[in-house]
Amino acid sequence: MDHRARLIALLERLGARGASGSLADAVLAAWSGGERHYHGLRHLRDCLQQLDQITEPVPDRDLVEAAL
């Protein structure tokens, strides 16, 4: 899973313009911090996989993904 590309696409769907790549890099760097023992990129990947497995419509799906 390409977290950066997925996050940039999400940010742009939510209205970000211009600096979405820089914002995505900053968010992913924070998620990769050594102090994040449980809520790191692996946990994020697992949560996003669970979201992707939902086949019925999810109200405000982009907001749910942003909350993750």
PQR file with spaces between the fields and no chain letter, atoms N, CA, C, O and H, PARSE charges and radii, in Angstrom:
ATOM       1  N    MET     1       0.845   -1.179    0.000 -0.4000 1.5000
ATOM       2  CA   MET     1       0.000    0.000    0.000 -0.0000 2.0000
ATOM       3  C    MET     1       0.890    1.241    0.000  0.5500 1.7000
ATOM       4  O    MET     1       1.798    1.365    0.822 -0.5500 1.4000
ATOM       5  N    ASP     2       0.630    2.125   -0.899 -0.4000 1.5000
ATOM       6  CA   ASP     2       1.378    3.374   -0.966 -0.0000 2.0000
ATOM       7  C    ASP     2       0.655    4.418   -0.121  0.5500 1.7000
ATOM       8  O    ASP     2      -0.248    5.108   -0.596 -0.5500 1.4000
ATOM       9  H    ASP     2      -0.107    2.024   -1.567  0.4000 1.0000
ATOM      10  N    HIS     3       1.068    4.520    1.135 -0.4000 1.5000
ATOM      11  CA   HIS     3       0.404    5.443    2.065 -0.0000 2.0000
ATOM      12  C    HIS     3       0.444    6.880    1.560  0.5500 1.7000
ATOM      13  O    HIS     3      -0.536    7.615    1.685 -0.5500 1.4000
ATOM      14  H    HIS     3       1.801    3.960    1.521  0.4000 1.0000
ATOM      15  N    ARG     4       1.576    7.277    0.993 -0.4000 1.5000
ATOM      16  CA   ARG     4       1.731    8.672    0.558 -0.0000 2.0000
ATOM      17  C    ARG     4       0.733    9.013   -0.553  0.5500 1.7000
ATOM      18  O    ARG     4       0.047   10.033   -0.486 -0.5500 1.4000
ATOM      19  H    ARG     4       2.371    6.680    0.892  0.4000 1.0000
ATOM      20  N    ALA     5       0.658    8.162   -1.564 -0.4000 1.5000
ATOM      21  CA   ALA     5      -0.263    8.421   -2.680 -0.0000 2.0000
ATOM      22  C    ALA     5      -1.714    8.405   -2.201  0.5500 1.7000
ATOM      23  O    ALA     5      -2.525    9.224   -2.632 -0.5500 1.4000
ATOM      24  H    ALA     5       1.216    7.334   -1.618  0.4000 1.0000
ATOM      25  N    ARG     6      -2.033    7.477   -1.314 -0.4000 1.5000
ATOM      26  CA   ARG     6      -3.401    7.405   -0.809 -0.0000 2.0000
ATOM      27  C    ARG     6      -3.737    8.659    0.002  0.5500 1.7000
ATOM      28  O    ARG     6      -4.835    9.202   -0.121 -0.5500 1.4000
ATOM      29  H    ARG     6      -1.374    6.812   -0.963  0.4000 1.0000
ATOM      30  N    LEU     7      -2.805    9.113    0.821 -0.4000 1.5000
ATOM      31  CA   LEU     7      -3.046   10.300    1.643 -0.0000 2.0000
ATOM      32  C    LEU     7      -3.156   11.549    0.778  0.5500 1.7000
ATOM      33  O    LEU     7      -4.004   12.402    1.038 -0.5500 1.4000
ATOM      34  H    LEU     7      -1.913    8.671    0.922  0.4000 1.0000
ATOM      35  N    ILE     8      -2.325   11.670   -0.230 -0.4000 1.5000
ATOM      36  CA   ILE     8      -2.415   12.824   -1.137 -0.0000 2.0000
ATOM      37  C    ILE     8      -3.770   12.835   -1.835  0.5500 1.7000
ATOM      38  O    ILE     8      -4.410   13.883   -1.927 -0.5500 1.4000
ATOM      39  H    ILE     8      -1.636   10.976   -0.441  0.4000 1.0000
ATOM      40  N    ALA     9      -4.212   11.688   -2.324 -0.4000 1.5000
ATOM      41  CA   ALA     9      -5.525   11.611   -2.985 -0.0000 2.0000
ATOM      42  C    ALA     9      -6.642   12.002   -2.020  0.5500 1.7000
ATOM      43  O    ALA     9      -7.562   12.729   -2.392 -0.5500 1.4000
ATOM      44  H    ALA     9      -3.692   10.837   -2.250  0.4000 1.0000
ATOM      45  N    LEU    10      -6.560   11.520   -0.787 -0.4000 1.5000
ATOM      46  CA   LEU    10      -7.560   11.866    0.228 -0.0000 2.0000
ATOM      47  C    LEU    10      -7.559   13.369    0.494  0.5500 1.7000
ATOM      48  O    LEU    10      -8.616   13.998    0.507 -0.5500 1.4000
ATOM      49  H    LEU    10      -5.813   10.929   -0.484  0.4000 1.0000
ATOM      50  N    LEU    11      -6.383   13.941    0.704 -0.4000 1.5000
ATOM      51  CA   LEU    11      -6.283   15.374    0.973 -0.0000 2.0000
ATOM      52  C    LEU    11      -6.875   16.196   -0.167  0.5500 1.7000
ATOM      53  O    LEU    11      -7.551   17.198    0.070 -0.5500 1.4000
ATOM      54  H    LEU    11      -5.524   13.430    0.694  0.4000 1.0000
ATOM      55  N    GLU    12      -6.624   15.776   -1.388 -0.4000 1.5000
ATOM      56  CA   GLU    12      -7.148   16.510   -2.536 -0.0000 2.0000
ATOM      57  C    GLU    12      -8.659   16.360   -2.648  0.5500 1.7000
ATOM      58  O    GLU    12      -9.345   17.309   -3.028 -0.5500 1.4000
ATOM      59  H    GLU    12      -6.076   14.962   -1.580  0.4000 1.0000
ATOM      60  N    ARG    13      -9.193   15.172   -2.321 -0.4000 1.5000
ATOM      61  CA   ARG    13     -10.654   15.000   -2.313 -0.0000 2.0000
ATOM      62  C    ARG    13     -11.295   15.886   -1.250  0.5500 1.7000
ATOM      63  O    ARG    13     -12.431   16.334   -1.406 -0.5500 1.4000
ATOM      64  H    ARG    13      -8.635   14.401   -2.012  0.4000 1.0000
ATOM      65  N    LEU    14     -10.559   16.133   -0.172 -0.4000 1.5000
ATOM      66  CA   LEU    14     -11.074   16.964    0.914 -0.0000 2.0000
ATOM      67  C    LEU    14     -10.815   18.455    0.686  0.5500 1.7000
ATOM      68  O    LEU    14     -11.192   19.283    1.515 -0.5500 1.4000
ATOM      69  H    LEU    14      -9.637   15.769   -0.045  0.4000 1.0000
ATOM      70  N    GLY    15     -10.172   18.800   -0.439 -0.4000 1.5000
ATOM      71  CA   GLY    15     -10.014   20.206   -0.799 -0.0000 2.0000
ATOM      72  C    GLY    15      -8.618   20.784   -0.705  0.5500 1.7000
ATOM      73  O    GLY    15      -8.432   21.964   -1.001 -0.5500 1.4000
ATOM      74  H    GLY    15      -9.866   18.127   -1.112  0.4000 1.0000
ATOM      75  N    ALA    16      -7.624   19.998   -0.304 -0.4000 1.5000
ATOM      76  CA   ALA    16      -6.249   20.511   -0.225 -0.0000 2.0000
ATOM      77  C    ALA    16      -5.733   20.820   -1.630  0.5500 1.7000
ATOM      78  O    ALA    16      -6.002   20.082   -2.577 -0.5500 1.4000
ATOM      79  H    ALA    16      -7.774   19.039   -0.064  0.4000 1.0000
ATOM      80  N    ARG    17      -5.013   21.888   -1.746 -0.4000 1.5000
ATOM      81  CA   ARG    17      -4.433   22.274   -3.037 -0.0000 2.0000
ATOM      82  C    ARG    17      -2.986   22.699   -2.830  0.5500 1.7000
ATOM      83  O    ARG    17      -2.661   23.392   -1.866 -0.5500 1.4000
ATOM      84  H    ARG    17      -4.795   22.488   -0.976  0.4000 1.0000
ATOM      85  N    GLY    18      -2.135   22.280   -3.733 -0.4000 1.5000
ATOM      86  CA   GLY    18      -0.763   22.781   -3.754 -0.0000 2.0000
ATOM      87  C    GLY    18       0.219   22.069   -2.854  0.5500 1.7000
ATOM      88  O    GLY    18       1.212   21.530   -3.342 -0.5500 1.4000
ATOM      89  H    GLY    18      -2.399   21.717   -4.516  0.4000 1.0000
ATOM      90  N    ALA    19      -0.021   22.046   -1.570 -0.4000 1.5000
ATOM      91  CA   ALA    19       0.962   21.505   -0.632 -0.0000 2.0000
ATOM      92  C    ALA    19       0.566   20.132   -0.104  0.5500 1.7000
ATOM      93  O    ALA    19       1.046   19.715    0.950 -0.5500 1.4000
ATOM      94  H    ALA    19      -0.828   22.483   -1.173  0.4000 1.0000
ATOM      95  N    SER    20      -0.303   19.424   -0.820 -0.4000 1.5000
ATOM      96  CA   SER    20      -0.769   18.143   -0.299 -0.0000 2.0000
ATOM      97  C    SER    20       0.371   17.135   -0.161  0.5500 1.7000
ATOM      98  O    SER    20       0.345   16.309    0.751 -0.5500 1.4000
ATOM      99  H    SER    20      -0.693   19.763   -1.676  0.4000 1.0000
ATOM     100  N    GLY    21       1.361   17.182   -1.036 -0.4000 1.5000
ATOM     101  CA   GLY    21       2.512   16.278   -0.931 -0.0000 2.0000
ATOM     102  C    GLY    21       3.331   16.556    0.323  0.5500 1.7000
ATOM     103  O    GLY    21       3.744   15.627    1.017 -0.5500 1.4000
ATOM     104  H    GLY    21       1.382   17.853   -1.777  0.4000 1.0000
ATOM     105  N    SER    22       3.564   17.822    0.613 -0.4000 1.5000
ATOM     106  CA   SER    22       4.315   18.195    1.816 -0.0000 2.0000
ATOM     107  C    SER    22       3.549   17.829    3.075  0.5500 1.7000
ATOM     108  O    SER    22       4.133   17.355    4.050 -0.5500 1.4000
ATOM     109  H    SER    22       3.228   18.577    0.049  0.4000 1.0000
ATOM     110  N    LEU    23       2.244   18.049    3.053 -0.4000 1.5000
ATOM     111  CA   LEU    23       1.425   17.695    4.205 -0.0000 2.0000
ATOM     112  C    LEU    23       1.421   16.182    4.409  0.5500 1.7000
ATOM     113  O    LEU    23       1.534   15.706    5.538 -0.5500 1.4000
ATOM     114  H    LEU    23       1.770   18.434    2.262  0.4000 1.0000
ATOM     115  N    ALA    24       1.293   15.440    3.334 -0.4000 1.5000
ATOM     116  CA   ALA    24       1.328   13.974    3.426 -0.0000 2.0000
ATOM     117  C    ALA    24       2.658   13.512    4.002  0.5500 1.7000
ATOM     118  O    ALA    24       2.684   12.618    4.848 -0.5500 1.4000
ATOM     119  H    ALA    24       1.201   15.828    2.417  0.4000 1.0000
ATOM     120  N    ASP    25       3.752   14.099    3.562 -0.4000 1.5000
ATOM     121  CA   ASP    25       5.075   13.726    4.082 -0.0000 2.0000
ATOM     122  C    ASP    25       5.171   14.003    5.583  0.5500 1.7000
ATOM     123  O    ASP    25       5.717   13.194    6.334 -0.5500 1.4000
ATOM     124  H    ASP    25       3.731   14.826    2.875  0.4000 1.0000
ATOM     125  N    ALA    26       4.645   15.135    6.012 -0.4000 1.5000
ATOM     126  CA   ALA    26       4.697   15.488    7.436 -0.0000 2.0000
ATOM     127  C    ALA    26       3.852   14.532    8.274  0.5500 1.7000
ATOM     128  O    ALA    26       4.277   14.100    9.345 -0.5500 1.4000
ATOM     129  H    ALA    26       4.201   15.792    5.402  0.4000 1.0000
ATOM     130  N    VAL    27       2.672   14.207    7.792 -0.4000 1.5000
ATOM     131  CA   VAL    27       1.798   13.285    8.529 -0.0000 2.0000
ATOM     132  C    VAL    27       2.451   11.902    8.616  0.5500 1.7000
ATOM     133  O    VAL    27       2.469   11.292    9.684 -0.5500 1.4000
ATOM     134  H    VAL    27       2.327   14.558    6.922  0.4000 1.0000
ATOM     135  N    LEU    28       2.979   11.417    7.514 -0.4000 1.5000
ATOM     136  CA   LEU    28       3.599   10.082    7.517 -0.0000 2.0000
ATOM     137  C    LEU    28       4.863   10.060    8.377  0.5500 1.7000
ATOM     138  O    LEU    28       5.160    9.048    9.012 -0.5500 1.4000
ATOM     139  H    LEU    28       2.965   11.913    6.646  0.4000 1.0000
ATOM     140  N    ALA    29       5.602   11.155    8.403 -0.4000 1.5000
ATOM     141  CA   ALA    29       6.782   11.223    9.269 -0.0000 2.0000
ATOM     142  C    ALA    29       6.359   11.141   10.732  0.5500 1.7000
ATOM     143  O    ALA    29       7.008   10.465   11.530 -0.5500 1.4000
ATOM     144  H    ALA    29       5.362   11.977    7.887  0.4000 1.0000
ATOM     145  N    ALA    30       5.280   11.822   11.085 -0.4000 1.5000
ATOM     146  CA   ALA    30       4.779   11.765   12.462 -0.0000 2.0000
ATOM     147  C    ALA    30       4.311   10.352   12.810  0.5500 1.7000
ATOM     148  O    ALA    30       4.574    9.865   13.910 -0.5500 1.4000
ATOM     149  H    ALA    30       4.753   12.372   10.436  0.4000 1.0000
ATOM     150  N    TRP    31       3.626    9.701   11.890 -0.4000 1.5000
ATOM     151  CA   TRP    31       3.159    8.329   12.119 -0.0000 2.0000
ATOM     152  C    TRP    31       4.328    7.354   12.234  0.5500 1.7000
ATOM     153  O    TRP    31       4.179    6.290   12.834 -0.5500 1.4000
ATOM     154  H    TRP    31       3.412   10.097   10.997  0.4000 1.0000
ATOM     155  N    SER    32       5.473    7.693   11.677 -0.4000 1.5000
ATOM     156  CA   SER    32       6.637    6.803   11.684 -0.0000 2.0000
ATOM     157  C    SER    32       7.552    7.045   12.876  0.5500 1.7000
ATOM     158  O    SER    32       8.568    6.365   13.019 -0.5500 1.4000
ATOM     159  H    SER    32       5.594    8.558   11.189  0.4000 1.0000
ATOM     160  N    GLY    33       7.217    7.985   13.720 -0.4000 1.5000
ATOM     161  CA   GLY    33       8.062    8.331   14.853 -0.0000 2.0000
ATOM     162  C    GLY    33       8.311    7.144   15.776  0.5500 1.7000
ATOM     163  O    GLY    33       7.420    6.324   15.998 -0.5500 1.4000
ATOM     164  H    GLY    33       6.391    8.538   13.604  0.4000 1.0000
ATOM     165  N    GLY    34       9.508    7.058   16.303 -0.4000 1.5000
ATOM     166  CA   GLY    34       9.900    5.954   17.171 -0.0000 2.0000
ATOM     167  C    GLY    34       9.090    5.842   18.444  0.5500 1.7000
ATOM     168  O    GLY    34       9.029    4.770   19.045 -0.5500 1.4000
ATOM     169  H    GLY    34      10.231    7.724   16.122  0.4000 1.0000
ATOM     170  N    GLU    35       8.462    6.934   18.868 -0.4000 1.5000
ATOM     171  CA   GLU    35       7.662    6.903   20.089 -0.0000 2.0000
ATOM     172  C    GLU    35       6.278    6.290   19.863  0.5500 1.7000
ATOM     173  O    GLU    35       5.536    6.054   20.817 -0.5500 1.4000
ATOM     174  H    GLU    35       8.512    7.805   18.380  0.4000 1.0000
ATOM     175  N    ARG    36       5.940    6.037   18.618 -0.4000 1.5000
ATOM     176  CA   ARG    36       4.624    5.460   18.282 -0.0000 2.0000
ATOM     177  C    ARG    36       4.748    3.935   18.289  0.5500 1.7000
ATOM     178  O    ARG    36       5.011    3.312   17.261 -0.5500 1.4000
ATOM     179  H    ARG    36       6.542    6.229   17.844  0.4000 1.0000
ATOM     180  N    HIS    37       4.557    3.367   19.443 -0.4000 1.5000
ATOM     181  CA   HIS    37       4.744    1.917   19.589 -0.0000 2.0000
ATOM     182  C    HIS    37       3.578    1.128   19.019  0.5500 1.7000
ATOM     183  O    HIS    37       3.791    0.063   18.440 -0.5500 1.4000
ATOM     184  H    HIS    37       4.344    3.874   20.279  0.4000 1.0000
ATOM     185  N    TYR    38       2.373    1.608   19.162 -0.4000 1.5000
ATOM     186  CA   TYR    38       1.200    0.877   18.683 -0.0000 2.0000
ATOM     187  C    TYR    38       0.536    1.573   17.502  0.5500 1.7000
ATOM     188  O    TYR    38       0.226    0.936   16.495 -0.5500 1.4000
ATOM     189  H    TYR    38       2.199    2.474   19.632  0.4000 1.0000
ATOM     190  N    HIS    39       0.321    2.864   17.624 -0.4000 1.5000
ATOM     191  CA   HIS    39      -0.374    3.617   16.585 -0.0000 2.0000
ATOM     192  C    HIS    39       0.614    4.139   15.549  0.5500 1.7000
ATOM     193  O    HIS    39       0.769    5.348   15.374 -0.5500 1.4000
ATOM     194  H    HIS    39       0.573    3.381   18.442  0.4000 1.0000
ATOM     195  N    GLY    40       1.276    3.212   14.869 -0.4000 1.5000
ATOM     196  CA   GLY    40       2.231    3.545   13.819 -0.0000 2.0000
ATOM     197  C    GLY    40       1.673    3.192   12.452  0.5500 1.7000
ATOM     198  O    GLY    40       0.474    2.955   12.305 -0.5500 1.4000
ATOM     199  H    GLY    40       1.150    2.231   15.012  0.4000 1.0000
ATOM     200  N    LEU    41       2.538    3.159   11.461 -0.4000 1.5000
ATOM     201  CA   LEU    41       2.107    2.888   10.090 -0.0000 2.0000
ATOM     202  C    LEU    41       1.495    1.495    9.931  0.5500 1.7000
ATOM     203  O    LEU    41       0.576    1.312    9.133 -0.5500 1.4000
ATOM     204  H    LEU    41       3.512    3.351   11.580  0.4000 1.0000
ATOM     205  N    ARG    42       1.986    0.536   10.669 -0.4000 1.5000
ATOM     206  CA   ARG    42       1.408   -0.809   10.573 -0.0000 2.0000
ATOM     207  C    ARG    42      -0.054   -0.796   11.043  0.5500 1.7000
ATOM     208  O    ARG    42      -0.923   -1.395   10.410 -0.5500 1.4000
ATOM     209  H    ARG    42       2.733    0.685   11.318  0.4000 1.0000
ATOM     210  N    HIS    43      -0.305   -0.120   12.134 -0.4000 1.5000
ATOM     211  CA   HIS    43      -1.665   -0.007   12.649 -0.0000 2.0000
ATOM     212  C    HIS    43      -2.551    0.749   11.657  0.5500 1.7000
ATOM     213  O    HIS    43      -3.692    0.354   11.415 -0.5500 1.4000
ATOM     214  H    HIS    43       0.402    0.366   12.648  0.4000 1.0000
ATOM     215  N    LEU    44      -2.033    1.821   11.093 -0.4000 1.5000
ATOM     216  CA   LEU    44      -2.777    2.582   10.090 -0.0000 2.0000
ATOM     217  C    LEU    44      -3.114    1.691    8.903  0.5500 1.7000
ATOM     218  O    LEU    44      -4.250    1.683    8.429 -0.5500 1.4000
ATOM     219  H    LEU    44      -1.107    2.142   11.290  0.4000 1.0000
ATOM     220  N    ARG    45      -2.133    0.947    8.425 -0.4000 1.5000
ATOM     221  CA   ARG    45      -2.369    0.043    7.291 -0.0000 2.0000
ATOM     222  C    ARG    45      -3.476   -0.952    7.615  0.5500 1.7000
ATOM     223  O    ARG    45      -4.352   -1.201    6.787 -0.5500 1.4000
ATOM     224  H    ARG    45      -1.210    0.953    8.809  0.4000 1.0000
ATOM     225  N    ASP    46      -3.439   -1.517    8.811 -0.4000 1.5000
ATOM     226  CA   ASP    46      -4.460   -2.480    9.211 -0.0000 2.0000
ATOM     227  C    ASP    46      -5.844   -1.841    9.246  0.5500 1.7000
ATOM     228  O    ASP    46      -6.818   -2.442    8.793 -0.5500 1.4000
ATOM     229  H    ASP    46      -2.727   -1.315    9.484  0.4000 1.0000
ATOM     230  N    CYS    47      -5.935   -0.639    9.775 -0.4000 1.5000
ATOM     231  CA   CYS    47      -7.222    0.065    9.843 -0.0000 2.0000
ATOM     232  C    CYS    47      -7.748    0.388    8.444  0.5500 1.7000
ATOM     233  O    CYS    47      -8.938    0.224    8.174 -0.5500 1.4000
ATOM     234  H    CYS    47      -5.144   -0.150   10.143  0.4000 1.0000
ATOM     235  N    LEU    48      -6.872    0.842    7.565 -0.4000 1.5000
ATOM     236  CA   LEU    48      -7.293    1.163    6.202 -0.0000 2.0000
ATOM     237  C    LEU    48      -7.729   -0.098    5.452  0.5500 1.7000
ATOM     238  O    LEU    48      -8.664   -0.049    4.653 -0.5500 1.4000
ATOM     239  H    LEU    48      -5.906    0.976    7.784  0.4000 1.0000
ATOM     240  N    GLN    49      -7.066   -1.214    5.702 -0.4000 1.5000
ATOM     241  CA   GLN    49      -7.484   -2.471    5.080 -0.0000 2.0000
ATOM     242  C    GLN    49      -8.874   -2.866    5.548  0.5500 1.7000
ATOM     243  O    GLN    49      -9.683   -3.350    4.755 -0.5500 1.4000
ATOM     244  H    GLN    49      -6.306   -1.253    6.351  0.4000 1.0000
ATOM     245  N    GLN    50      -9.159   -2.663    6.828 -0.4000 1.5000
ATOM     246  CA   GLN    50     -10.499   -2.952    7.343 -0.0000 2.0000
ATOM     247  C    GLN    50     -11.532   -2.045    6.665  0.5500 1.7000
ATOM     248  O    GLN    50     -12.603   -2.512    6.277 -0.5500 1.4000
ATOM     249  H    GLN    50      -8.503   -2.270    7.471  0.4000 1.0000
ATOM     250  N    LEU    51     -11.222   -0.775    6.524 -0.4000 1.5000
ATOM     251  CA   LEU    51     -12.129    0.151    5.853 -0.0000 2.0000
ATOM     252  C    LEU    51     -12.355   -0.280    4.410  0.5500 1.7000
ATOM     253  O    LEU    51     -13.484   -0.239    3.922 -0.5500 1.4000
ATOM     254  H    LEU    51     -10.352   -0.395    6.840  0.4000 1.0000
ATOM     255  N    ASP    52     -11.313   -0.687    3.735 -0.4000 1.5000
ATOM     256  CA   ASP    52     -11.418   -1.086    2.330 -0.0000 2.0000
ATOM     257  C    ASP    52     -12.260   -2.346    2.143  0.5500 1.7000
ATOM     258  O    ASP    52     -12.791   -2.577    1.057 -0.5500 1.4000
ATOM     259  H    ASP    52     -10.396   -0.721    4.131  0.4000 1.0000
ATOM     260  N    GLN    53     -12.384   -3.150    3.175 -0.4000 1.5000
ATOM     261  CA   GLN    53     -13.159   -4.390    3.067 -0.0000 2.0000
ATOM     262  C    GLN    53     -14.661   -4.167    3.204  0.5500 1.7000
ATOM     263  O    GLN    53     -15.449   -5.069    2.917 -0.5500 1.4000
ATOM     264  H    GLN    53     -11.952   -2.963    4.057  0.4000 1.0000
ATOM     265  N    ILE    54     -15.059   -2.992    3.632 -0.4000 1.5000
ATOM     266  CA   ILE    54     -16.485   -2.688    3.762 -0.0000 2.0000
ATOM     267  C    ILE    54     -17.050   -2.474    2.364  0.5500 1.7000
ATOM     268  O    ILE    54     -16.597   -1.600    1.626 -0.5500 1.4000
ATOM     269  H    ILE    54     -14.419   -2.259    3.865  0.4000 1.0000
ATOM     270  N    THR    55     -18.033   -3.274    2.014 -0.4000 1.5000
ATOM     271  CA   THR    55     -18.572   -3.207    0.654 -0.0000 2.0000
ATOM     272  C    THR    55     -19.788   -2.293    0.530  0.5500 1.7000
ATOM     273  O    THR    55     -20.058   -1.767   -0.550 -0.5500 1.4000
ATOM     274  H    THR    55     -18.401   -3.985    2.614  0.4000 1.0000
ATOM     275  N    GLU    56     -20.517   -2.103    1.616 -0.4000 1.5000
ATOM     276  CA   GLU    56     -21.678   -1.205    1.538 -0.0000 2.0000
ATOM     277  C    GLU    56     -21.217    0.244    1.656  0.5500 1.7000
ATOM     278  O    GLU    56     -20.114    0.519    2.130 -0.5500 1.4000
ATOM     279  H    GLU    56     -20.298   -2.530    2.493  0.4000 1.0000
ATOM     280  N    PRO    57     -22.072    1.167    1.219 -0.5600 1.5000
ATOM     281  CA   PRO    57     -21.693    2.585    1.299  0.2800 2.0000
ATOM     282  C    PRO    57     -21.413    3.013    2.744  0.5500 1.7000
ATOM     283  O    PRO    57     -22.135    2.647    3.672 -0.5500 1.4000
ATOM     284  N    VAL    58     -20.369    3.782    2.901 -0.4000 1.5000
ATOM     285  CA   VAL    58     -20.012    4.336    4.207 -0.0000 2.0000
ATOM     286  C    VAL    58     -20.244    5.840    4.133  0.5500 1.7000
ATOM     287  O    VAL    58     -19.565    6.534    3.377 -0.5500 1.4000
ATOM     288  H    VAL    58     -19.782    4.080    2.147  0.4000 1.0000
ATOM     289  N    PRO    59     -21.215    6.359    4.924 -0.5600 1.5000
ATOM     290  CA   PRO    59     -21.422    7.812    4.904  0.2800 2.0000
ATOM     291  C    PRO    59     -20.123    8.534    5.290  0.5500 1.7000
ATOM     292  O    PRO    59     -19.445    8.153    6.243 -0.5500 1.4000
ATOM     293  N    ASP    60     -19.803    9.558    4.546 -0.4000 1.5000
ATOM     294  CA   ASP    60     -18.618   10.377    4.826 -0.0000 2.0000
ATOM     295  C    ASP    60     -17.347    9.534    4.878  0.5500 1.7000
ATOM     296  O    ASP    60     -16.516    9.710    5.769 -0.5500 1.4000
ATOM     297  H    ASP    60     -20.354    9.868    3.771  0.4000 1.0000
ATOM     298  N    ARG    61     -17.203    8.633    3.936 -0.4000 1.5000
ATOM     299  CA   ARG    61     -16.057    7.705    3.896 -0.0000 2.0000
ATOM     300  C    ARG    61     -14.724    8.450    3.961  0.5500 1.7000
ATOM     301  O    ARG    61     -13.813    8.024    4.670 -0.5500 1.4000
ATOM     302  H    ARG    61     -17.878    8.490    3.212  0.4000 1.0000
ATOM     303  N    ASP    62     -14.604    9.552    3.234 -0.4000 1.5000
ATOM     304  CA   ASP    62     -13.346   10.306    3.254 -0.0000 2.0000
ATOM     305  C    ASP    62     -13.052   10.847    4.655  0.5500 1.7000
ATOM     306  O    ASP    62     -11.898   10.877    5.083 -0.5500 1.4000
ATOM     307  H    ASP    62     -15.345    9.898    2.658  0.4000 1.0000
ATOM     308  N    LEU    63     -14.085   11.268    5.356 -0.4000 1.5000
ATOM     309  CA   LEU    63     -13.866   11.761    6.728 -0.0000 2.0000
ATOM     310  C    LEU    63     -13.478   10.640    7.660  0.5500 1.7000
ATOM     311  O    LEU    63     -12.661   10.838    8.560 -0.5500 1.4000
ATOM     312  H    LEU    63     -15.022   11.244    5.008  0.4000 1.0000
ATOM     313  N    VAL    64     -14.054    9.455    7.460 -0.4000 1.5000
ATOM     314  CA   VAL    64     -13.664    8.292    8.258 -0.0000 2.0000
ATOM     315  C    VAL    64     -12.193    7.977    8.014  0.5500 1.7000
ATOM     316  O    VAL    64     -11.437    7.738    8.956 -0.5500 1.4000
ATOM     317  H    VAL    64     -14.718    9.295    6.730  0.4000 1.0000
ATOM     318  N    GLU    65     -11.791    7.978    6.740 -0.4000 1.5000
ATOM     319  CA   GLU    65     -10.388    7.702    6.412 -0.0000 2.0000
ATOM     320  C    GLU    65      -9.465    8.771    6.986  0.5500 1.7000
ATOM     321  O    GLU    65      -8.381    8.449    7.475 -0.5500 1.4000
ATOM     322  H    GLU    65     -12.405    8.171    5.975  0.4000 1.0000
ATOM     323  N    ALA    66      -9.870   10.018    6.934 -0.4000 1.5000
ATOM     324  CA   ALA    66      -9.055   11.094    7.504 -0.0000 2.0000
ATOM     325  C    ALA    66      -8.927   10.929    9.016  0.5500 1.7000
ATOM     326  O    ALA    66      -7.873   11.218    9.582 -0.5500 1.4000
ATOM     327  H    ALA    66     -10.750   10.279    6.537  0.4000 1.0000
ATOM     328  N    ALA    67      -9.976   10.475    9.666 -0.4000 1.5000
ATOM     329  CA   ALA    67      -9.924   10.266   11.114 -0.0000 2.0000
ATOM     330  C    ALA    67      -8.942    9.157   11.470  0.5500 1.7000
ATOM     331  O    ALA    67      -8.277    9.218   12.505 -0.5500 1.4000
ATOM     332  H    ALA    67     -10.833   10.240    9.207  0.4000 1.0000
ATOM     333  N    LEU    68      -8.852    8.151   10.620 -0.4000 1.5000
ATOM     334  CA   LEU    68      -7.877    7.081   10.869 -0.0000 2.0000
ATOM     335  C    LEU    68      -6.475    7.652   10.812  0.5500 1.7000
ATOM     336  O    LEU    68      -5.503    6.919   10.995 -0.5500 1.4000
ATOM     337  H    LEU    68      -9.392    8.101    9.779  0.4000 1.0000
